[in-house]
């Protein structure tokens, strides 16, 4: 069952993660076949790290993806161990709906940054209180 969250359940600055995994050559090949782009370098987007970090902290909840921005720094090197961490960067109310902004950072085992991400979730299943949003 999905959990219904409110803005009161979430604090700006809450740490998320870490999430650790390895992308193998086989996973890279599967990702490239799925996106039909043989030179694709960033399967981290398919891993939906931002969602996993959020759910690991707050439980499987009713959220809708509202906005997503990525900054890819370096191509992923298959076989390298990856670690993604994040935090709640903001929360607000707009048009009577509650939103949460999660920022993440993924680095490989050598400390090489792969991607930084900012993802905005609309909290589902509730109507946010009216008034100020943080």
C-alpha positions in Angstrom: 0.0 0.0 0.0 1.2 3.5 -0.8 1.8 6.0 2.0 0.2 9.4 1.9 2.7 12.1 2.8 2.2 15.7 3.8 4.7 18.5 3.8 5.0 18.1 7.6 6.5 14.6 7.0 9.4 16.1 5.1 12.1 18.5 6.2 14.3 20.6 4.0 17.9 19.3 4.4 16.8 15.7 5.1 19.6 13.5 3.9 18.7 10.7 1.4 20.8 7.6 0.7 23.2 6.4 0.0 22.2 4.1 -2.9 25.1 1.8 -4.1 25.2 -0.2 -7.2 27.4 -1.3 -10.2 26.6 -1.0 -13.8 28.0 -4.1 -15.6 28.7 -4.4 -19.4 25.5 -6.5 -19.7 23.3 -3.8 -18.0 24.9 -1.2 -20.2 24.1 -3.3 -23.3 20.5 -3.8 -22.1 20.1 -0.1 -21.5 21.5 0.8 -24.9 19.2 -1.7 -26.6 16.2 -0.3 -24.7 16.8 3.3 -25.7 17.8 2.2 -29.2 21.0 4.2 -29.0 24.2 2.1 -29.1 26.5 4.8 -27.8 24.3 5.9 -24.8 26.5 6.6 -21.7 24.1 7.4 -18.9 22.0 4.5 -17.7 21.7 6.2 -14.3 18.6 7.9 -15.6 17.0 4.5 -16.1 17.9 3.6 -12.5 15.6 6.4 -11.3 17.9 7.0 -8.3 16.0 10.1 -7.2 12.8 8.0 -6.7 14.7 5.2 -4.9 16.3 7.6 -2.5 13.0 9.3 -1.7 11.2 6.0 -1.2 13.9 4.6 1.0 13.6 7.6 3.3 9.8 8.1 3.3 8.4 4.8 2.1 6.5 4.0 -1.1 4.4 7.1 -1.4 2.0 8.7 -3.8 4.2 11.1 -5.8 4.1 12.3 -9.4 7.1 13.5 -11.2 6.6 17.2 -12.0 10.1 18.3 -13.2 13.5 16.8 -13.7 16.9 18.4 -14.5 20.2 16.5 -14.9 23.8 17.7 -15.4 25.9 14.9 -16.7 29.6 15.4 -16.0 31.4 12.3 -17.0 30.4 9.1 -18.9 29.8 6.1 -16.8 32.6 3.5 -16.9 31.0 0.0 -16.8 32.2 -2.2 -13.9 32.7 0.8 -11.6 30.8 1.0 -8.3 28.4 3.9 -8.1 27.1 5.8 -5.0 24.2 8.2 -5.2 23.3 10.5 -2.3 20.8 13.3 -2.0 18.9 15.7 0.1 15.6 17.5 0.2 16.4 20.9 -1.2 13.0 22.5 -1.0 9.3 22.1 -0.4 6.5 24.4 -1.3 2.8 24.8 -2.1 1.7 26.1 -5.5 -1.9 26.2 -6.7 -3.0 24.3 -3.6 -0.7 21.4 -4.3 2.4 20.3 -2.3 5.8 19.9 -4.0 9.1 18.5 -2.8 12.5 19.1 -4.6 15.1 16.4 -4.3 18.7 16.9 -5.4 21.1 14.0 -5.9 24.7 13.4 -6.8 26.2 10.2 -8.3 29.9 9.5 -8.2 31.9 6.4 -9.0 34.3 4.5 -6.8 37.1 6.8 -7.7 35.1 9.9 -6.7 34.5 10.9 -10.3 31.1 12.7 -10.6 28.8 11.2 -13.1 25.6 13.2 -12.7 23.8 15.8 -10.5 20.1 15.8 -10.5 17.2 17.9 -9.3 13.8 16.3 -9.3 10.5 17.9 -8.3 7.7 15.6 -7.0 4.1 16.5 -6.6 2.8 14.8 -3.5 -0.3 12.8 -4.5 -3.4 11.8 -2.5 -3.6 15.0 -0.5 -4.6 18.6 -1.0 -1.9 20.8 0.5 -2.9 23.4 3.1 -3.4 26.9 1.7 -1.0 29.6 2.6 2.8 29.8 2.7 4.6 26.6 1.5 7.8 26.0 3.3 
